[in-house]
Amino acid sequence: MEDIFVGRLMSSPVETVAPDTAAHVAAETMIDEGIGSVVVTDDDGRLLGILTATDFVQIAAEQRWATDATVETYMSTDVTTTTVNAEVRDVADLMIEEGFHHVPVVDEEEGVVGIITTTDITAYMSTVQTPSPA
């Protein structure tokens, strides 16, 4: 995975929602699109947070669901990001260390330009080398 950069593997465009989007609408979007997260942005495409399937599991486990809740109620705002020029190995190491499955890809000028996920990395790896037996 040397010299493979995030921009080559990231999913783009990324599904985004506004912070005032109803949480159930974000959940429906994730189900309809077959994705594990939505990125929360402002009108200029700047990252405000992320809402993941893991967040919804936590919400359900804590029984704190509110029918009128917005994305802003549940989103994570302390979001680790990367850039298109970051090495995939570094991002993969970060994802393993922190237990992340989604890392938004941002650009200073354009805001959120994509997202790199464990699925993106796994899909790439499956075409690069044949898995070895355990």
Disulfide bonds with the S-S distance in Angstrom:
none
